Amino acid sequence: MAKEIYTAALIIIGDEILSGRTKDANTPYIAEKLNESGVRLTEVRIIPDKGQTIIDTVNEMRAAHDYVFTTGGIGPTHDDMTTENVAKAFGVELELNEEAFNALLAYYDDPADITESRKKMAIIPKGATLIENPVSGATGIHIGNVYVMAGVPRIMQAMFDSVLPTLVGGKPVVSRSVSCNLPESEVADGLADIQNRYTMVSIGSYPKYQNGKFGTTLVLRGIDEAALAKSTQEVADLVKSLGEDNPIIV
């Protein structure tokens, strides 16, 4: 029987992200696509290129979520250590995968170009399957509920798009927003009351500054569209009662 809610975690692996040298561009793409498929991205972790940290984080996340996605650390250099540590997390050996090696052969014009370092990209955990990479030679891997992908956004997106149709999801999360020119502090008490009565809807309050005026955008999210519609109307009525003449409802 299908569940109503499926969750996912994203593990971003790379010292370059933590140092600020490289900006993460993958989270928004993954979050949006998952939501469209009825899967909630509920946790994102950024971790260094350290073996035990990768092992511990993968094991923690795969036990807590339906799906786990990792980005980064699957290239040919010494600090690309995601694949080997995902194998350790699952307690399996690494092996040269013929299909992955053939993908490298197809990508490089000369077999001599496949150095030992590049050959590393075809060595994957035993029992894992490949994630297609139409952009470059290195494939991603899928083992258990863990999907190991590249960190380069263009390559990651191609890999993720090939995985997406295979995922089972629940109802997509729908969102509504009510925008007003009131400060957060004025709506806080009434908003808390609405949240307490609509526990199936997540309500967030976000300050804004637009056209020289401060205000608040109230965002409601949930999978129960009837509850979402009712709670949105109550939020709109709340801000009207506090003196907002024309709240913007989207």
HELIX and SHEET records of a PDB file:
HELIX    1   1 ASP A   15  SER A   19  1                                   5    
HELIX    2   2 ASN A   26  GLU A   36  1                                  11    
HELIX    3   3 GLY A   51  ALA A   64  1                                  14    
HELIX    4   4 THR A   82  PHE A   90  1                                   9    
HELIX    5   5 GLU A   98  TYR A  107  1                                  10    
HELIX    6   6 PRO A  111  ASP A  113  5                                   3    
HELIX    7   7 GLU A  116  LYS A  119  1                                   4    
HELIX    8   8 LYS A  120  ALA A  122  5                                   3    
HELIX    9   9 PRO A  153  VAL A  163  1                                  11    
HELIX   10  10 LEU A  164  THR A  166  5                                   3    
HELIX   11  11 GLU A  184  ARG A  197  1                                  14    
HELIX   12  12 GLU A  225  SER A  241  1                                  17    
SHEET    1   A 6 VAL A  39  ILE A  47  0                                        
SHEET    2   A 6 TYR A   6  ILE A  13  1                                        
SHEET    3   A 6 TYR A  67  THR A  71  1                                        
SHEET    4   A 6 VAL A 146  MET A 149  1                                        
SHEET    5   A 6 GLY A 140  ILE A 143 -1                                        
SHEET    6   A 6 THR A 129  ILE A 131 -1                                        
SHEET    1   B 2 LEU A  94  LEU A  96  0                                        
SHEET    2   B 2 ILE A 123  PRO A 125 -1                                        
SHEET    1   C 4 SER A 202  GLN A 210  0                                        
SHEET    2   C 4 LYS A 213  GLY A 222 -1                                        
SHEET    3   C 4 VAL A 174  CYS A 180 -1                                        
SHEET    4   C 4 ILE A 248  ILE A 249 -1                                        
END                                                                             
